[in-house]
Amino acid sequence: MASDSAQASPRTRGEKLVTCGWLALAVAIPISCIFSSEPFNFSACLAALSLITLCAAFACWPKLFIAPIDYKHLCDTVPRKSQIAMSLFVGLTVLRGFVELMA
C-alpha cells in the first residue's frame, strides 16, 4: 500500500505545524459550541461534527497544504485515516441535509 509507506516517513516541521493547526481547530469547534448561548440544535450538532471530521481528515494529511498535488496518483497518496475521516464528513453532511429537509 502506498499510503502506509507515506505514513512511515518522519514528518517535517511544516507538516507538524499544519497538523497542530487542524487539530486546534477541531478542538475549538466543540468548545465554542459548548460556550455558545444557542439552544441545542441537532442540525447544528451534525454540522459541528462534520467540520470536526473534516479537520481530522486534513490533520491526517498535511502534505496536501505543503507539497504540490500529484493529481494522477491522488487516490494512492491519501492516507487511510484521512480517507475514513473524509468518508465520515460526507456521510454526516448528507445526514444533515436529510435532517434539514425533514425539519
Phi and psi in degrees as GROMACS dihedral restraints (atoms count N, CA, C in turn):
[ dihedral_restraints ]
;  ai    aj    ak    al  type     phi  dphi    fc
    3     4     5     6     1   -73.2    20    10
    4     5     6     7     1   -32.4    20    10
    6     7     8     9     1   -70.6    20    10
    7     8     9    10     1   -30.1    20    10
    9    10    11    12     1   -70.6    20    10
   10    11    12    13     1   -38.7    20    10
   12    13    14    15     1   -70.9    20    10
   13    14    15    16     1   -28.4    20    10
   15    16    17    18     1   -69.7    20    10
   16    17    18    19     1   -32.7    20    10
   18    19    20    21     1   -76.4    20    10
   19    20    21    22     1   -21.6    20    10
   21    22    23    24     1   -72.0    20    10
   22    23    24    25     1   -26.0    20    10
   24    25    26    27     1   -74.0    20    10
   25    26    27    28     1   144.4    20    10
   27    28    29    30     1   -66.3    20    10
   28    29    30    31     1   146.0    20    10
   30    31    32    33     1   -83.2    20    10
   31    32    33    34     1   144.7    20    10
   33    34    35    36     1   -79.4    20    10
   34    35    36    37     1   172.0    20    10
   36    37    38    39     1   -63.1    20    10
   37    38    39    40     1   -39.3    20    10
   39    40    41    42     1   -63.6    20    10
   40    41    42    43     1   -41.1    20    10
   42    43    44    45     1   -65.4    20    10
   43    44    45    46     1   -39.8    20    10
   45    46    47    48     1   -64.6    20    10
   46    47    48    49     1   -38.8    20    10
   48    49    50    51     1   -64.9    20    10
   49    50    51    52     1   -43.7    20    10
   51    52    53    54     1   -64.1    20    10
   52    53    54    55     1   -42.8    20    10
   54    55    56    57     1   -61.5    20    10
   55    56    57    58     1   -45.0    20    10
   57    58    59    60     1   -63.7    20    10
   58    59    60    61     1   -37.7    20    10
   60    61    62    63     1   -63.6    20    10
   61    62    63    64     1   -45.0    20    10
   63    64    65    66     1   -67.4    20    10
   64    65    66    67     1   -38.0    20    10
   66    67    68    69     1   -67.0    20    10
   67    68    69    70     1   -37.7    20    10
   69    70    71    72     1   -63.4    20    10
   70    71    72    73     1   -39.7    20    10
   72    73    74    75     1   -65.8    20    10
   73    74    75    76     1   -39.3    20    10
   75    76    77    78     1   -66.1    20    10
   76    77    78    79     1   -28.4    20    10
   78    79    80    81     1   -81.8    20    10
   79    80    81    82     1   -35.5    20    10
   81    82    83    84     1   -68.6    20    10
   82    83    84    85     1   -31.5    20    10
   84    85    86    87     1   -62.6    20    10
   85    86    87    88     1   -52.7    20    10
   87    88    89    90     1   -67.4    20    10
   88    89    90    91     1   -31.9    20    10
   90    91    92    93     1   -65.3    20    10
   91    92    93    94     1   -41.3    20    10
   93    94    95    96     1   -67.4    20    10
   94    95    96    97     1   -33.1    20    10
   96    97    98    99     1   -68.6    20    10
   97    98    99   100     1   -36.9    20    10
   99   100   101   102     1   -66.4    20    10
  100   101   102   103     1   -42.6    20    10
  102   103   104   105     1   -87.7    20    10
  103   104   105   106     1     4.5    20    10
  105   106   107   108     1   -74.9    20    10
  106   107   108   109     1   149.3    20    10
  108   109   110   111     1   -87.5    20    10
  109   110   111   112     1    -1.5    20    10
  111   112   113   114     1   -72.1    20    10
  112   113   114   115     1   144.9    20    10
  114   115   116   117     1   -70.7    20    10
  115   116   117   118     1   163.6    20    10
  117   118   119   120     1   -62.1    20    10
  118   119   120   121     1   130.0    20    10
  120   121   122   123     1  -133.5    20    10
  121   122   123   124     1   121.1    20    10
  123   124   125   126     1   -61.2    20    10
  124   125   126   127     1   -39.8    20    10
  126   127   128   129     1   -65.8    20    10
  127   128   129   130     1   -41.8    20    10
  129   130   131   132     1   -66.6    20    10
  130   131   132   133     1   -34.8    20    10
  132   133   134   135     1   -65.1    20    10
  133   134   135   136     1   -42.7    20    10
  135   136   137   138     1   -64.2    20    10
  136   137   138   139     1   -37.9    20    10
  138   139   140   141     1   -63.9    20    10
  139   140   141   142     1   -42.0    20    10
  141   142   143   144     1   -64.6    20    10
  142   143   144   145     1   -41.7    20    10
  144   145   146   147     1   -64.1    20    10
  145   146   147   148     1   -39.6    20    10
  147   148   149   150     1   -67.6    20    10
  148   149   150   151     1   -36.3    20    10
  150   151   152   153     1   -66.4    20    10
  151   152   153   154     1   -37.1    20    10
  153   154   155   156     1   -65.0    20    10
  154   155   156   157     1   -42.4    20    10
  156   157   158   159     1   -67.3    20    10
  157   158   159   160     1   -33.2    20    10
  159   160   161   162     1   -66.1    20    10
  160   161   162   163     1   -41.5    20    10
  162   163   164   165     1   -62.0    20    10
  163   164   165   166     1   -40.2    20    10
  165   166   167   168     1   -65.3    20    10
  166   167   168   169     1   -38.1    20    10
  168   169   170   171     1   -62.1    20    10
  169   170   171   172     1   -44.3    20    10
  171   172   173   174     1   -73.0    20    10
  172   173   174   175     1   -29.5    20    10
  174   175   176   177     1   -67.5    20    10
  175   176   177   178     1   -32.5    20    10
  177   178   179   180     1   -76.8    20    10
  178   179   180   181     1   -14.2    20    10
  180   181   182   183     1  -133.8    20    10
  181   182   183   184     1    64.9    20    10
  183   184   185   186     1   -69.8    20    10
  184   185   186   187     1   -19.7    20    10
  186   187   188   189     1   -64.6    20    10
  187   188   189   190     1   -18.7    20    10
  189   190   191   192     1   -59.1    20    10
  190   191   192   193     1   -33.8    20    10
  192   193   194   195     1   -96.6    20    10
  193   194   195   196     1    -8.3    20    10
  195   196   197   198     1  -111.5    20    10
  196   197   198   199     1   -49.0    20    10
  198   199   200   201     1   -92.4    20    10
  199   200   201   202     1   155.7    20    10
  201   202   203   204     1   -63.3    20    10
  202   203   204   205     1   147.5    20    10
  204   205   206   207     1   -88.0    20    10
  205   206   207   208     1   129.2    20    10
  207   208   209   210     1   -96.5    20    10
  208   209   210   211     1    95.1    20    10
  210   211   212   213     1   -66.3    20    10
  211   212   213   214     1   -27.0    20    10
  213   214   215   216     1   -66.2    20    10
  214   215   216   217     1   -39.0    20    10
  216   217   218   219     1  -114.5    20    10
  217   218   219   220     1    31.4    20    10
  219   220   221   222     1   -62.1    20    10
  220   221   222   223     1   -44.4    20    10
  222   223   224   225     1   -68.7    20    10
  223   224   225   226     1   -25.4    20    10
  225   226   227   228     1   -78.2    20    10
  226   227   228   229     1   -23.0    20    10
  228   229   230   231     1   -96.4    20    10
  229   230   231   232     1    -8.5    20    10
  231   232   233   234     1   -74.1    20    10
  232   233   234   235     1   124.4    20    10
  234   235   236   237     1   -63.9    20    10
  235   236   237   238     1   153.2    20    10
  237   238   239   240     1   -60.2    20    10
  238   239   240   241     1   -42.5    20    10
  240   241   242   243     1   -61.4    20    10
  241   242   243   244     1   -38.7    20    10
  243   244   245   246     1   -69.0    20    10
  244   245   246   247     1   -36.2    20    10
  246   247   248   249     1   -63.3    20    10
  247   248   249   250     1   -42.2    20    10
  249   250   251   252     1   -64.6    20    10
  250   251   252   253     1   -45.8    20    10
  252   253   254   255     1   -64.6    20    10
  253   254   255   256     1   -38.7    20    10
  255   256   257   258     1   -67.8    20    10
  256   257   258   259     1   -36.3    20    10
  258   259   260   261     1   -64.7    20    10
  259   260   261   262     1   -41.1    20    10
  261   262   263   264     1   -63.2    20    10
  262   263   264   265     1   -40.2    20    10
  264   265   266   267     1   -59.8    20    10
  265   266   267   268     1   -47.1    20    10
  267   268   269   270     1   -64.2    20    10
  268   269   270   271     1   -43.0    20    10
  270   271   272   273     1   -62.5    20    10
  271   272   273   274     1   -44.6    20    10
  273   274   275   276     1   -67.1    20    10
  274   275   276   277     1   -35.8    20    10
  276   277   278   279     1   -66.7    20    10
  277   278   279   280     1   -41.5    20    10
  279   280   281   282     1   -65.8    20    10
  280   281   282   283     1   -41.7    20    10
  282   283   284   285     1   -61.3    20    10
  283   284   285   286     1   -40.3    20    10
  285   286   287   288     1   -64.8    20    10
  286   287   288   289     1   -38.2    20    10
  288   289   290   291     1   -59.6    20    10
  289   290   291   292     1   -42.8    20    10
  291   292   293   294     1   -65.1    20    10
  292   293   294   295     1   -40.2    20    10
  294   295   296   297     1   -63.1    20    10
  295   296   297   298     1   -41.2    20    10
  297   298   299   300     1   -66.1    20    10
  298   299   300   301     1   -36.8    20    10
  300   301   302   303     1   -67.5    20    10
  301   302   303   304     1   -36.0    20    10
  303   304   305   306     1   -75.8    20    10
  304   305   306   307     1   -26.1    20    10
